[in-house]
C-alpha cells in the first residue's frame, strides 16, 4: 500500500503550510503569480512619475480654411498645431495630440476633413479635395453630427471649411470686439470654444 508523503509532525504551523504549498505544482504556480503581481504593484507604488513638460500653449486661431490650407496642419509642421474638419467646421485638436498627432491612432484625421471616415467608421482620411458629403445616407450624416458635437465640446472651434471658390470670413473685427469686451477679465484657455459661424 502506497503511503502519502510524510509531513513532519515536529514542524511548526508555518513549516506545515510551506510544505503543503511546495508539494503541489499548482500551488507553486499560484505562489509565483501572486509574487509577480505583488512585485508589479509595489514597483508601481514606488515608481517616480515621469516628467512630461507641458505643451506650449499656441495662440488661439480664428480662420476659415480651404482643404489645401487645412492639410498643412497635421502636427508635423514647426508649431505642431493639429486641425481636423468635421461637418464643414474646423477644430483645433492640438490638445488631443496623443490621438491625432504623428504616430497617434487617429493621425490620419490630422489636417483632414474627417467627416467621411467618422461616418463610415474608418480611421482614414477618405477625402483629398472638398467633400460635400451629399452621398452619405441619413444615418451616416447623423453619425457625422454626433461626432461633431463631441469635437465641439472638447476642442476649440477655428472656422469653416471652405467650399471651392468660397470666400473666407474676416474674423479680425470679432477678435477686436472680444478683446475690448474681455479687457480686464482673465480668460481661461481650453474647453468650450465659441462657434459663432456654423455650417450645417
Ligand atoms: C477597435 C476599434 C477601436 C477602439 C478599441 C477605439 C478606442 C478608443 C478609445 C479608448 C477612445 C477614447 C480615448 C480617450 O478618451 O482616452 C477613442 C476615441 C476616439 N476614437 Fe476610437 N477606437 C476604435 C475605433 C475607432 C474608429 C474606427 C474611429 C473612426 C471612426 C475612431 C475614432 C475615434 C475618435 C475620433 C476618438 C476621439 C478622440 C478625441 O477625444 O479627440 N475610433 N477610441
Boltz pocket constraint, residues with backbone or C-beta under 6 A from the ligand:
constraints:
  - pocket:
      binder: B
      contacts: [[A, 93], [A, 96], [A, 99], [A, 106], [A, 117], [A, 118], [A, 119], [A, 120], [A, 121], [A, 122], [A, 123], [A, 154]]
      max_distance: 6.0
